[in-house]
């Protein structure tokens, strides 16, 4: 039988003051970036923080502890405790016991947001990749819902979008029908205590230092380099579709983490806490080298002969130099 619905709330105003027509993404998603996109979680939070009038760069401290996990990099995701410390944002899992649309409307009415696991098949901003082509999991944050006209404005990826009609029904199935699948994973984003610490730079520095102290040993690019080399003969026999999955797990997280780390160091520079230029420059170099590596691996999959060993060695060297510079920086600041 259908889940209980205490009743529709109706059309809800936007929680964050943005519009689809005039939306300008944060510079972390500008066309001039090496890695314009990172993943659905990081990109989403960059835009939500930006739209709430907050700078998302200090929240990137967690990338300093990124690790390589045998056959993929750690999935980059903002630690919830970091969001609470830096911005006063509380995030917790929501129990989806009613139709999802009822939950979204109720929380938006109270000025709260939800992160909602969604099928990108129904997200028109993924046109050309997933939209109406592939059923794949992603995450959105609805910011305005109109039940009567079946439309929703939502954050996803690098921007702010709108969907309606059949896509609306795909995201919010008819609540009068029995559920035929498990409810999605949903988090409640409470903005009631939104603030930044009095010593915002000091709080961000403490997070960066702590995350850096948790960095893996040995250096994660060392086992990653060996795994990529070991995968070459297998990868050359795969389809382009498999290659894209491989690149998303094996290449983009490495480059994206490095570029976000460089952005974090630039933020410290701008706020009177000079970071080592060597670290920032080498992190940017890792970002660029991994983007080149992705192109070269694509050529290998297409049957061309390309030597990627020098690229891998350069990534390792740049990563190690950045790591050494940051290690010295944190030691000096703590002295």
C-alpha positions in Angstrom: 0.0 0.0 0.0 1.1 3.6 -0.5 3.0 5.4 2.2 1.1 7.8 4.4 0.9 11.4 3.2 -0.3 14.0 5.8 -1.2 16.3 2.9 0.3 18.5 0.3 2.0 21.7 1.3 1.7 23.4 -2.1 3.9 25.8 -4.0 7.0 26.9 -2.1 9.2 29.9 -2.5 12.9 29.6 -3.1 15.0 29.1 0.0 18.1 30.5 -1.6 17.7 33.8 -3.6 18.7 32.6 -7.1 17.0 32.2 -10.4 17.6 29.8 -13.3 17.7 32.6 -15.9 20.4 34.7 -14.1 22.4 32.0 -12.3 26.2 32.5 -12.4 28.2 29.5 -11.2 31.1 29.9 -8.7 34.5 30.6 -10.3 35.5 27.1 -9.2 33.3 26.0 -12.1 34.5 28.5 -14.7 35.4 27.5 -18.2 39.1 28.3 -17.5 39.4 25.5 -15.0 41.5 22.4 -15.7 38.8 20.2 -14.1 35.5 22.1 -14.5 33.7 19.3 -12.7 34.8 17.1 -9.8 31.8 14.9 -8.8 28.1 15.3 -8.1 28.7 15.8 -4.3 31.6 18.3 -4.4 30.2 20.3 -7.3 26.7 20.5 -5.6 28.1 21.8 -2.4 30.3 24.4 -4.2 27.1 25.9 -5.7 24.9 25.6 -2.6 27.5 27.4 -0.5 28.1 30.0 -3.2 24.3 30.7 -3.5 24.1 31.1 0.3 26.7 33.9 0.0 29.6 31.7 1.3 33.0 31.1 -0.2 33.3 27.3 -0.7 37.1 27.2 -1.0 38.0 26.8 2.7 35.7 23.7 2.7 38.2 22.0 0.3 40.6 21.2 3.2 39.5 17.6 3.1 41.2 17.0 -0.3 44.6 17.2 1.4 43.9 13.7 2.8 42.7 12.1 -0.4 43.8 8.5 -0.9 44.0 5.9 -3.6 41.9 2.8 -2.7 43.3 -0.1 -4.8 41.2 0.5 -7.9 39.9 4.0 -7.5 40.6 7.3 -5.6 38.6 8.1 -2.5 35.2 9.6 -3.4 35.6 13.3 -2.7 33.0 14.5 -0.3 32.8 17.3 2.2 32.9 16.0 5.8 29.8 17.1 7.5 31.7 18.3 10.6 33.7 20.7 8.4 30.5 22.3 7.0 29.3 22.7 10.6 32.5 24.3 11.8 33.1 26.6 8.8 29.5 27.7 8.1 27.2 26.6 10.8 25.4 24.2 8.5 24.0 21.0 10.0 23.5 18.0 7.8 21.9 14.8 8.8 20.2 11.8 7.1 16.5 12.2 6.6 14.1 9.3 7.3 12.0 9.1 4.1 8.8 7.7 5.5 6.4 9.8 3.4 6.4 10.4 -0.3 9.6 12.3 -1.2 7.7 15.3 -2.6 5.9 15.9 0.8 9.3 15.9 2.6 10.8 18.4 0.2 7.9 20.8 0.4 7.7 20.6 4.2 11.4 21.3 4.6 11.5 24.1 2.0 8.6 25.8 3.8 10.8 25.9 6.9 13.8 27.3 5.0 15.7 24.0 4.9 17.1 22.1 1.9 17.4 18.5 1.1 20.1 16.6 -0.8 18.2 14.1 -2.8 19.5 11.0 -4.6 18.1 11.1 -8.1 18.2 9.3 -11.4 20.1 11.5 -14.0 17.8 10.0 -16.6 15.3 12.7 -15.5 17.8 15.6 -15.1 17.7 17.8 -18.3 21.0 19.5 -17.4 22.7 16.2 -18.2 21.4 16.3 -21.8 24.1 14.7 -24.1 25.4 12.4 -21.3 22.7 10.8 -19.1 19.4 12.6 -19.8 17.0 10.1 -21.3 19.9 7.9 -22.2 21.3 6.3 -19.1 19.9 5.5 -15.6 22.6 6.6 -13.2 22.7 7.9 -9.7 23.3 11.5 -8.9 22.4 14.1 -6.2 20.3 17.2 -6.5 19.2 19.9 -4.0 15.7 21.2 -4.8 15.4 24.9 -4.0 11.8 25.6 -5.2 9.0 23.1 -5.9 5.6 23.8 -7.6 3.5 20.7 -7.2 0.5 22.1 -9.2 2.6 22.9 -12.3 4.9 20.0 -11.8 8.2 21.9 -11.8 11.3 22.0 -9.6 14.3 24.3 -9.5 17.3 22.5 -8.3 21.1 22.6 -7.8 23.0 19.9 -9.6 26.6 19.7 -10.8 28.0 23.1 -11.7 24.7 25.0 -11.9 21.1 25.7 -11.1 18.4 24.3 -13.3 14.7 23.6 -13.8 12.8 20.5 -14.8 9.1 19.9 -15.2 6.4 17.6 -16.6 7.5 14.0 -17.1 10.8 14.6 -15.5 9.1 15.9 -12.4 7.1 12.7 -12.1 10.4 10.7 -12.6 12.0 12.5 -9.6 8.9 12.6 -7.5 6.8 9.5 -8.4 3.0 9.7 -8.0 2.5 9.6 -4.2 -0.9 7.8 -4.6 0.7 4.7 -6.0 2.5 2.0 -4.1 6.3 2.4 -3.9 8.0 0.0 -6.3 11.6 0.8 -5.3 13.6 1.6 -2.2 13.4 5.3 -1.1 16.3 7.4 -2.2 19.1 8.5 0.2 18.2 12.0 1.4 20.0 14.4 3.8 18.4 17.4 5.6 20.5 20.6 5.3 19.6 22.9 8.2 20.6 26.6 7.5 19.0 27.9 10.7 22.4 28.7 12.3 24.3 29.8 9.3 27.4 31.7 10.2 31.2 31.8 9.9 33.6 31.6 12.9 35.0 34.9 14.2 38.4 33.5 13.3 37.4 32.0 10.0 41.0 31.8 8.7 42.2 30.2 11.9 39.4 27.6 11.8 40.1 26.8 8.1 43.8 26.5 8.8 43.2 24.1 11.6 41.0 21.9 9.4 43.7 22.0 6.6 46.4 21.1 9.1 44.4 18.2 10.6 43.4 16.8 7.2 47.0 17.0 6.0 48.1 15.2 9.1 45.7 12.4 8.0 47.3 12.0 4.6 48.0 8.5 3.6 51.5 6.9 3.7 53.0 6.0 1.4 52.2 8.8 -1.0 49.0 7.7 -2.8 50.2 8.5 -6.3 52.9 5.8 -5.9 50.4 2.8 -5.8 48.2 4.7 -8.3 51.0 4.9 -10.8 51.7 1.2 -10.6 48.0 0.4 -11.0 47.6 2.6 -14.1 50.6 0.9 -15.7 49.2 -2.5 -14.8 45.8 -1.6 -16.3 47.1 -0.5 -19.7 46.9 -3.8 -21.6 43.4 -4.4 -20.2 42.3 -0.8 -20.9 43.4 -1.0 -24.5 40.8 -3.7 -25.1 37.9 -1.8 -23.5 35.2 0.3 -25.1 35.0 4.1 -24.8 32.2 3.7 -22.3 34.4 1.6 -20.0 37.2 4.1 -20.4 34.9 7.0 -19.2 34.1 5.0 -16.1 37.8 4.3 -15.6 38.7 7.9 -16.0 36.0 9.0 -13.5 37.4 6.6 -10.8 41.1 6.7 -11.6 42.0 10.1 -13.1 39.5 12.9 -12.4 39.5 12.5 -8.6 43.3 12.9 -8.5 43.4 16.0 -10.7 40.3 17.5 -9.2 41.6 17.1 -5.6 44.9 18.7 -6.6 43.2 21.7 -8.2 40.9 22.2 -5.2 43.9 22.0 -3.0 45.6 24.8 -5.0 42.4 26.8 -4.7 42.5 26.4 -0.9 46.1 27.6 -0.7 45.1 30.7 -2.9 42.3 31.4 -0.4 44.8 31.4 2.5 47.0 33.8 0.5 44.0 36.2 -0.1 43.2 36.2 3.7 46.6 37.1 5.1 47.9 33.5 5.7 50.6 33.1 3.0 50.8 29.6 1.7 53.9 28.2 0.0 53.9 29.0 -3.7 55.7 25.8 -4.5 52.8 23.8 -3.1 50.2 25.7 -5.0 52.2 25.6 -8.3 52.8 21.8 -8.0 49.2 21.1 -7.2 48.2 23.0 -10.3 50.7 21.0 -12.2 49.2 17.7 -11.0 45.8 18.9 -12.1 47.1 19.8 -15.6 49.2 16.6 -16.0 46.3 14.3 -15.0 44.1 16.1 -17.6 46.8 15.4 -20.2 47.0 11.8 -19.0 43.3 11.3 -19.5 43.6 12.5 -23.1 46.6 10.2 -23.7 44.8 7.2 -22.2 41.9 7.9 -24.5 44.3 7.7 -27.4 45.5 4.4 -26.2 42.0 3.1 -26.0 41.5 4.3 -29.6 44.4 2.1 -30.7 47.2 4.7 -30.8 50.7 4.1 -29.4 51.3 6.6 -26.6 54.0 6.4 -23.9 52.4 7.6 -20.6 55.2 6.7 -18.3 56.8 10.1 -18.4 53.5 11.7 -17.5 53.0 9.4 -14.6 56.5 10.1 -13.3 55.8 13.9 -13.6 52.6 13.5 -11.6 54.4 11.7 -8.8 57.2 14.3 -8.7 54.8 17.2 -8.6 52.7 15.6 -5.9 55.7 14.8 -3.7 57.0 18.4 -4.1 53.7 19.9 -3.1 53.5 17.5 -0.1 56.9 18.5 1.1 56.2 22.2 0.8 53.0 21.9 2.8 54.6 19.7 5.4 57.2 22.4 6.0 54.5 25.1 6.0 52.4 23.4 8.7 55.4 22.7 10.8 56.6 26.3 10.7 53.1 27.6 11.5 52.8 25.3 14.5 56.3 26.1 15.8 
